[in-house]
Structure formats: structure tokens, C-alpha cells
Amino acid sequence: MNERAWALADDAVARAAILRLGIQTLPCGARVIDAGVNEPGGLAAGLLLAELCMGGIGHVALTPLTIAGESWPGAQVWTDHPAQCCMASQYAGWAITADGYFAMGSGPLRAQARVEKELFEKLGYEEHVARGVLVLETRTLPTDAVAQWVSAKSGVATDGLTFAVAPTASLAGGVQVVARVVETGLHKMETLGFDVHRVISAMGTAPLPTPATNDLRAIGRTNDCVLYGGQARFVVNAGDTELAELVERMPASASSDYGTPFYDIFKRYHNDFYKIDPLLFSPGEIWLTSATSGRTFHAGALNPEVLKASLFP
């Protein structure tokens, strides 16, 4: 996945002007792609970030969606390698904390660093590469000190690192976050103790967030697009009884924190993300299809009222 993502990054650098990206090389040799910090980025840059996050083995496109009879702009995501693409790469599971810097790290370099030991032991996946790609959700570009910290953690030399960066409250950042609609469903499965290797293929859609004035508001809107506007479909190697039980626990509505905009939930817990019920984080509507019986099981529903309250206050 790192090699595939590196090729995508090379292509993006060649198209930097049209993608409205900033490209720089740090003194240590690490490459930095700015998709929304000091450069405008945009929707196309957001698609790039999402594909980098998925390690080049997932696909994302912009698409119109119909929610409650109204047309919404949205993103559609799919992969035939769900466990590797979404959990070993796209999941924002690596906290980058170096020299006073903080960002959440996604992308295939996670599979090289394997800092999240328990998760990667479950996944049974690792890469051994000389160069890798990490996507950072932050509004501060990484420094030499950050690159050296990541290098030490991952075992990849600094001149073999590519960082792609955008804040949540940017057009590109908004696209790449809602493009996690399938990943959030897989993570919910993993949280519930289901083996994500049994998911054969997956696809999903979520509406795009409206631009927010700051990152905290943007985190609220992007989460709401998945929790209240996200739809995900999974083809699974499992029998009917198991899927019928699993699907009822899958949607965001299965959580006690469901029902109000995410920004309000966040404030209720005094901005402590880890006090929020972890079972909240899932698409609003789920379909599970058994690869053995061919039957499909459905749970959840979209919630346009909360979605509108979040995106159009």
C-alpha cells in the first residue's frame, strides 16, 4: 500500500497547480504536500487525500445523493480489500506527538510503524518498505523534528517519508473525513468483536459537509455526515443468524449518545472525545449481505433533521 500511495503522491505533485497543493521538501528530505493549511486545496485534493489514506486499494468519487427527497453532494467509497484498506491504512489510529506537535495520522505508513500493536496483531498485516505515506489531520505542517520522530517510530528514513496535510475545516479535509464512512463501519465491527477479515467487499456513501469556521465545528459536521447521513453495505462471510444479530448493533443509532449534532455531544462531555460512547461511531444505515446464503440484513436509517441542524444552522 505504501508503494501505491507513493505513486499517487508523485502524480499529485506533478498536478500540484491544478489540485491547488503546496509542495515542499524539508531539510531532512521528507516531502510535505499541503492540501489545505497554507494552500486552498479543494474537492479534488480531498479525493487525493482519501485515496492516500486507503493506500491505493480503495476508490472514492464525488456523487449526488438523495436524502429525504432532496439532492445532496456526496462521496462514494468502495474497496475489495476492506481489512487492509480501511483498518490497516485509512483508520486514524496513530497520534503524532512530537516536539509539541499533534496530528492524527492515517495512511499506509501505519502498517509499517505498527504503533497500534493490539490492532495490527488482530489484523495480522505488516509492511516492510523503504518509503511510506502518512496523512495528517491538522492545521500545522510537520517540521524536521516531526519527520525525525516519525522516522524513528516507523524505521523509514526521513527522505523516504511523504506527509499529506489538511485541517478538518478545509474542503479537502472535509472530503477525506466523510470518505471514512466504510472504515467507521468496519471499526464498529471490530469494536463489537467481529473479525473484519470476514468482510469480502464494502461500499458506502456520505454527504459532504458544508464549510465550517473552525476545526471543532468541522469535526462536528464531518462526524454528522457519517452518523446521520452515512450508508454502508458489506458483503460478509457469515451465516444469517450471526448477521441478523450483528446488524442491529451496527448503526450509529444503537448508541445512547445518538440523536443530536456531534458538536453538542462533544460539548456535553466537556470536549473529551474519549468520554463519548465508542459505539456511536458508525454509519447511520447499514446493510450486511451474507456471502453464503445471499440474504441481506438491514438496520438504521438516515436522520435528515439532525443532519440539517448540523450543516445548516
C-alpha positions in Angstrom: 0.0 0.0 0.0 2.9 2.4 0.7 4.2 1.9 -2.8 0.8 2.5 -4.3 0.2 5.6 -2.2 3.7 6.9 -3.1 2.8 6.6 -6.8 -0.4 8.6 -6.1 1.6 11.2 -4.3 4.1 11.5 -7.2 1.2 12.0 -9.6 -0.3 14.7 -7.2 3.0 16.6 -7.1 3.0 16.6 -10.9 -0.5 18.1 -10.8 0.0 20.4 -7.8 -1.1 23.5 -9.6 -4.4 22.2 -10.8 -5.0 20.5 -7.4 -4.1 23.7 -5.6 -1.5 22.0 -3.5 1.7 23.3 -1.9 4.8 21.0 -2.2 7.9 21.4 -0.1 10.9 19.3 0.9 12.1 19.6 4.5 15.8 19.9 5.2 15.8 16.3 6.3 14.4 15.2 2.9 10.8 14.5 3.9 8.2 15.6 1.3 5.2 17.6 2.5 2.0 18.0 0.5 -0.1 20.9 1.8 -3.7 20.3 0.8 -5.4 23.0 3.0 -3.1 24.6 5.5 -1.4 27.4 3.6 -2.9 26.4 0.2 -6.6 26.3 -0.8 -6.7 22.6 -1.8 -10.2 21.7 -2.7 -12.5 18.8 -3.6 -10.0 17.1 -5.9 -7.4 17.4 -3.2 -9.8 15.8 -0.8 -10.2 12.8 -3.2 -6.4 12.5 -3.3 -6.2 12.5 0.5 -8.9 9.8 0.7 -7.1 7.6 -1.8 -3.8 8.1 0.0 -5.5 7.2 3.3 -6.7 4.0 1.7 -3.3 3.0 0.5 -4.3 2.9 -3.2 -6.5 -0.1 -2.8 -9.7 1.8 -2.2 -11.7 4.0 -4.5 -13.5 7.3 -3.9 -15.6 9.6 -6.1 -18.0 12.5 -5.7 -21.6 11.7 -6.4 -25.1 13.2 -5.9 -27.1 11.6 -3.1 -30.9 11.7 -2.4 -31.8 12.2 1.3 -35.4 12.7 2.2 -36.2 13.5 -1.4 -33.6 16.2 -1.6 -30.4 16.3 -3.6 -27.1 16.4 -1.6 -23.5 16.4 -2.8 -21.7 13.3 -1.5 -18.8 10.9 -1.6 -18.9 7.3 -2.6 -16.3 4.8 -1.4 -15.6 1.2 -2.1 -12.9 -1.5 -1.7 -12.4 -5.2 -2.2 -9.8 -5.2 0.5 -11.7 -3.9 3.5 -9.5 -5.0 6.4 -6.2 -3.8 4.9 -7.5 -0.7 3.1 -9.7 0.6 5.9 -8.3 -0.7 9.2 -4.5 -1.1 8.4 -4.3 2.1 6.4 -7.3 4.5 6.5 -8.2 4.4 10.2 -6.8 7.5 12.0 -5.2 5.5 14.8 -1.7 7.0 15.1 -1.4 10.1 17.3 1.6 12.0 16.1 3.0 13.8 19.2 6.5 15.2 18.6 8.2 18.4 19.8 4.8 19.9 20.9 3.2 18.9 17.6 -0.1 17.0 17.4 -1.9 15.4 14.5 -3.9 12.3 13.9 -2.1 10.1 11.4 -3.8 7.9 8.7 -2.4 6.0 5.7 -0.3 3.1 4.9 2.8 4.1 6.9 0.8 2.9 9.9 1.2 -0.7 8.6 5.0 -0.1 8.6 5.2 1.5 12.1 2.6 -0.8 13.7 2.5 1.5 16.7 -1.1 0.3 17.3 0.2 -3.1 18.3 -3.0 -4.7 19.5 -4.9 -3.7 16.3 -2.2 -4.9 14.0 -1.8 -8.1 15.8 -5.5 -8.7 15.2 -5.2 -7.7 11.5 -2.1 -9.8 11.0 -0.8 -7.3 8.5 2.5 -5.5 8.2 4.6 -3.9 5.5 8.4 -3.6 5.2 9.2 -0.7 3.0 11.9 1.9 2.3 9.4 4.7 1.8 5.9 5.5 3.0 3.0 7.9 3.1 1.2 9.4 6.1 -1.9 11.7 6.0 -2.1 14.2 8.8 -5.3 15.8 10.0 -4.0 19.1 11.5 -3.6 22.7 10.5 0.1 22.8 11.2 2.6 21.5 8.7 5.2 19.0 10.1 8.7 20.1 10.8 12.1 18.3 10.7 11.6 17.3 14.3 8.2 15.7 13.4 9.7 13.9 10.4 12.6 12.6 12.6 10.1 11.3 15.2 8.0 9.5 12.6 11.2 8.1 11.1 12.3 6.7 14.4 8.9 5.1 15.1 8.5 3.7 11.6 12.0 2.7 10.6 11.8 4.6 7.4 14.5 7.2 6.7 13.3 10.8 6.6 13.9 11.2 2.9 11.6 8.2 2.4 8.6 10.0 4.0 5.7 11.8 2.4 3.3 13.7 4.5 -0.1 14.9 3.1 -1.7 17.5 5.4 -5.1 19.2 5.7 -7.1 20.6 8.6 -10.6 19.3 9.2 -12.1 22.7 8.4 -10.9 22.7 4.8 -12.6 21.5 1.6 -10.0 18.7 1.2 -10.2 17.8 4.9 -14.0 17.5 4.8 -13.9 15.1 1.8 -11.3 12.8 3.3 -13.1 12.5 6.6 -16.5 11.6 5.2 -14.8 9.2 2.9 -14.3 7.1 6.1 -17.9 6.0 6.0 -16.9 2.4 5.3 -14.0 2.5 7.6 -16.2 3.6 10.5 -18.5 0.6 9.9 -15.5 -1.8 9.9 -14.2 -0.2 13.1 -17.6 -0.6 14.7 -17.5 -4.3 13.7 -14.0 -4.6 15.2 -15.2 -2.9 18.4 -18.1 -5.4 18.7 -15.6 -8.3 18.4 -16.4 -9.3 14.8 -13.4 -10.4 12.7 -13.2 -7.8 9.9 -11.2 -10.3 7.7 -14.6 -11.9 7.1 -15.8 -8.8 5.2 -15.2 -9.5 1.5 -16.1 -6.2 0.0 -17.6 -2.9 1.1 -19.0 0.3 -0.2 -20.7 3.4 1.2 -21.8 6.9 0.7 -22.0 10.0 2.9 -23.0 13.7 2.2 -20.2 16.3 2.0 -20.1 18.8 4.9 -20.6 22.4 4.4 -17.5 24.5 5.2 -17.1 25.3 8.9 -15.5 28.3 10.5 -13.1 26.3 12.7 -11.9 22.8 13.2 -14.1 21.9 16.1 -17.2 22.8 14.2 -15.8 20.9 11.2 -15.3 17.8 13.3 -18.9 18.1 14.3 -20.2 18.4 10.7 -18.0 15.7 9.3 -19.0 13.2 12.0 -22.7 14.1 11.5 -22.4 13.4 7.8 -21.4 9.8 8.7 -23.6 9.3 11.8 -26.7 10.8 10.3 -26.2 10.7 6.6 -23.8 7.7 6.0 -24.9 4.5 4.4 -22.7 1.4 4.2 -23.0 -2.0 2.6 -20.8 -5.0 3.4 -20.6 -8.5 1.9 -19.6 -10.8 4.7 -18.5 -14.5 5.1 -21.1 -15.2 7.8 -24.4 -17.0 8.2 -27.8 -15.5 8.5 -28.3 -15.8 12.3 -24.9 -14.1 13.0 -25.6 -11.2 10.6 -29.1 -10.7 11.8 -27.8 -10.2 15.3 -24.8 -8.1 14.2 -26.7 -5.7 12.0 -28.9 -4.5 14.9 -25.8 -3.4 16.8 -24.1 -1.7 13.9 -25.8 1.7 13.1 -24.9 4.8 15.0 -28.5 4.8 16.4 -27.5 1.8 18.6 -25.6 4.2 20.8 -27.1 6.0 23.8 -25.3 9.2 22.5 -27.2 9.2 19.2 -29.7 11.9 18.3 -28.1 15.3 18.5 -25.4 17.0 16.4 -21.9 15.8 17.3 -20.7 19.3 18.3 -23.4 19.3 21.0 -22.4 15.8 22.1 -18.8 16.9 22.3 -19.6 19.9 24.4 -21.8 17.7 26.7 -18.6 15.8 27.6 -16.5 18.9 28.0 -14.6 18.4 24.8 -13.3 15.0 26.0 -13.6 12.8 22.9 -12.9 9.6 24.9 -16.0 10.1 27.1 -18.3 9.7 24.1 -19.8 6.2 23.7 -17.4 4.5 21.2 -20.4 2.6 19.8 -21.7 5.9 18.3 -19.1 6.0 15.6 -20.7 4.2 12.7 -22.7 5.0 9.6 -26.4 5.8 10.1 -27.7 3.0 7.9 -26.2 -0.5 7.4 -26.7 -3.4 5.1 -25.0 -6.8 5.7 -25.2 -9.4 2.9 -24.2 -13.0 3.6 -21.8 -14.4 1.0 -23.0 -17.9 1.8 -26.8 -17.5 1.8 -27.2 -14.4 -0.3 -29.6 -12.8 2.2 -29.3 -9.2 3.2 -29.9 -7.7 6.6 -30.6 -4.0 7.3 -30.7 -1.7 10.3 -30.7 2.0 11.0 -31.9 5.0 9.0 -30.8 8.4 7.9 -31.6 11.4 10.1 -32.0 14.4 7.8 -33.3 16.6 10.7 -30.1 16.3 12.7 -28.0 16.5 9.6 -29.7 19.8 8.6 -29.4 21.2 12.1 -25.6 20.5 11.9 -24.9 21.6 8.4 -27.3 24.5 8.0 -27.6 26.2 11.4 
